[in-house]
Amino acid sequence: TLRLRKKIPESTTEEEETSAINKCSKVDEETDLVDWRKPLAWQVGYLREKYDTWVHQPVDRPIRLFENDFFEANTKTSWYMVPIVWMPIVIYLSWYCYTLLAQETTRLFITSDYSILVHKYSFPFIFMLGMFLWSFVEYCIHRFVFHMRPPAHNYYLITLHFLLHGQHHKSPFDGSRLVFPPSLAAIAAGVFYLILMQVMSEGLGTSLFVGGMCGYVVYDMIHYYLHYGSPQKDSYLYGLKAYHVKHHFEHQRAGFGITTRFWDHPFNTVIPEQTF
């Protein structure tokens, strides 16, 4: 890992962003472990035991994943596509859930003989619960999927890790790959929706789902902002940005919360307090 620079008194946001970029490694195309003149997706699997160290040495340059232009284009997403695609769905499903609960046919079964009516006015609370549960899902995905350590001998798991998240740690300032492509997000959303429909009634499950979907949109927007925004010093987002920069450059095995540090506490993955 790279050492953080000592704190500069009264440093501006621009100076801090420049400092973060200066922490990036310089790429020597003649000696690097991969050939940067070619797409990286099918090269990283051959790094084996060297992959984990290599992928956590950030660089400030774009990454080409695939030779095929169509596949390459589908790995890139502009930040504004997330609210454009998902917020209309959030609004529609919110209306749908409210009208469904208004029929007063949705019940929460405590036991086979005892149930509670889920009233339409409870929708905002279920929605907020869904957002809260998303923050837990966000933490788990980031920690246990995105930061899994693929076996050094498994070419395919190394490649999968790099495509899912490794490329983001290798090139953290690539703005085209800071949010999820809608196609990938739709697959994940479909899986979560089917699970909820299996364990809950439609009204309750969909209400939780739409809250979680809104939480996802907030997550992707905050993640983009933490990389490219300039939050006011000592604000909540400023603290999150400092925390996330530490995750990228100093503590890659801790600090998995993006929108909140809440879940880092019970799981003992809080980045230690230190001068930033």
N, C-alpha and C positions, 0 to 999 in steps of 0.2 A: 504494500500500500504506500501511498505518497503522504508525506508529512504536510500538515496544515501550516501555513505561514503564521508567524507571531502576529498578534492583534495590532493593528495600526490605529492609533487614536483618531476619533472623529472621521473614520473612513466613510466614503460615500458609497451608495449602492453600486455605482458604476465601477468604483475601485474594487469592490468585493466581487463583482461579476468577472472583472478582468483577472482577479486573483484566482478565482475558480478555474478559469480557462488556462492560466499559467501552470496549474497543477497537472495539466494533461501531459502525457508522454509525447515525445517527438518520434515520428515514425521514420525509421531508416528503411526504405524500400528494398535495400540490398541485403540487409541482415535480419529483418523481421521474420518471425516464424511463419507468416503467411505472405502470399504474393498479392499486394494491394492493387495490382493492375488487373486482377481477375476477381470475379465474384467470390465472396467469402463463405457462402452457405455450405458449400461442399468441401471446403478446405479445413474448417475448424475441427472436425471430427478426428483428423489425423494428428492433432496436437497432443492427444492422450493426456498424460499426467501434467503436461505443461499448460493445458487449456485454462485451468482455474486461475493461475497466476496471470496469464496473458489477458484474459477477458476482464480482469479487474485492474488493468493498467489503462486508464481512459486516454482517448485521443480526441483532438478537436478537428475532425474531418468526417465527411460523409462516408457511409458504407454502402457498397453495392453488394446485394445479397445474391441476385440471380442474373444469369445472362439474358434470359427471355424478358423483353421489355414489358409484356403483359403481366407476368408474375411479379416483376419488380415494382410496377406501378401499384399493384394491389397490396403491397406491403407498406404503402405510404398513405397517410391520411392527414388532411388539414384539420386543425383543431375545431373549426366552426362546423365541420360535418357532424360532430357528435350531437350538439343541441339541435341541429337541423333535422337529423334523422330520428332522434329518440324523444325529444320533448313533445312533438305532436302525439306520439304514442302514449307518453305519460299523461298528457291532458285528456286524451280520449278514454284511456283505461280508468282514470280517476272518475270521470263522469259516469262511465259504465258501472264501476263498483258502487258508487253512491246510489245510483238508481236501482241496482240489484239489492243492496242492503235495505233500501226503502220499501221493498216488497215484504219485508219482515218474515222471510222464510229461511234466512241464514242463521244457523245455530252452532254454537261451540259446545261440543259434547265433552263433558268432564268424565262421565262414566257412561255405560250403555243405557242407563236409566235416567241420567240427569244431564241436562243441557241448559245453556244460557243463550237467550236471544241476542244476536249481534245487531244493535240498532244502527241506523244510518248515521247518527251523530257521532258514532265511535270511529267512523272512517278516518278522520284526521289523525287520531291516536294510533290506529293500525298502520297508517301510512308512515308516520314518524317511527314506529317500531320497525317497519321494513327498512327505513333508511339506517337505523341503528344496527340492525342485523347485517346490512350490507357492509358496514364498517368492519364487522368481524370477518365476513367473507373476504373483503379486501385484504385484511391482514393475513389471513390464512393462505390466500392465493399468492400473495407477494412473498411470504416466508417459505411455504412448503412446496410451491410449484416453481415460481420464478427464481427462487434461490436454492433450489435443490442442487446437490453436488452430483453431477452425472458421473457414473463409474468411468475411470480413466480408459478402460478397455472397450467401452461401448460407443462406437462411432455414431450410432443413430440417436442415442440420448444426448450426447454432446451437441449434435446438430440441432436437435429439438430445443434444448436449453438456449442455444444461441439465437435461434429464430424467435423464441418466446420472449426472452428478456436479456440474454447475454449481449446482444448487439446494442441494447440501450445502455448498458454499463460500459461497453467499449467506446461508444460514441454518444455521451450524454447530452451533447448540444445539437444533435440532429433533430431539428424541429418537426420533420416530416414523420417521425416515428415515436412521438410522445403520447399519442392517444391510440386507442384500439381501432382497427379497421372495422366498419359496421358489420361486414360479413362474419368476422371472427366473434364479435360481440353478440351477434344474433344467435350463433350456435350455443354459446355459453348461456345466454338468456333463455333459450329454448329448453336446455337441460334443467335449469333451476325451476322454470315454470312447470315442467312435467313432474318434477319431484314434489312441488307444493300441491299440485292437483291430486297426487296420490295420497297425501297425508291430511289434506284439509278440504273443506267445502269450497266451491267455486268462489263465493263472495269473499270469504276470509282469505283464501290463498291468493286470489288475484289482488286483493287490497295490499297484502304484504309484498307481493311481487312488484306492483307499481311503485311502492315506496322504495323498494330496493333498486329498481331501475332508475328512479330519480337520484338515489344515492350514488349510483354508478356514474351518472352524468356529472354530478358535483365532483366526484373523485377525479374523473378525467380532466375536467376543467382546472381543478386545483393543481393537479400534477403538471399540466402544461404551464400554469402560472408560476409554479415553484421553479421552473427552469428558465422562463423568459420574462416573468413579471418583475416589477420593482416595488414591492410592498413597503409601506411606511415603517421606518425603524421602530422597534419595540411593539409592533402590532402582532396579532395572532399569526397572520400569514408570514410575517417576517421571521417569527420563531420557527414556523414550519419549514420555511425555505432554508434557514440555517441548518436545521435538523436534517433535511433531505440532502443538502450538500455534504454534510458529514457522512451520511450513509453512502454516498457515491465515492467519496475520496478518502475516507478514513475508517469507517466502520461498516463494511459491506455485510457483516453477519449480525447486524443489529439495526434498530431504527426502521422497522418494516411498516410502520404506520405512515400513511400519506396525508389523509385528511384530518387525522387525529393521532395523538400519541397514546391514547387511552389504552389500547390493547397491548402495547409494549410493556406496560407495567405488570399485569398479572402473569404474562408469559416471560418476564425477566429478560426482555430484549431492548430495554431503554438504553440509548446512547448516554454514556456518563456526562454529567454536566462539566463543562470545561470552557475556557476562554476560546471564543471563535473569532 
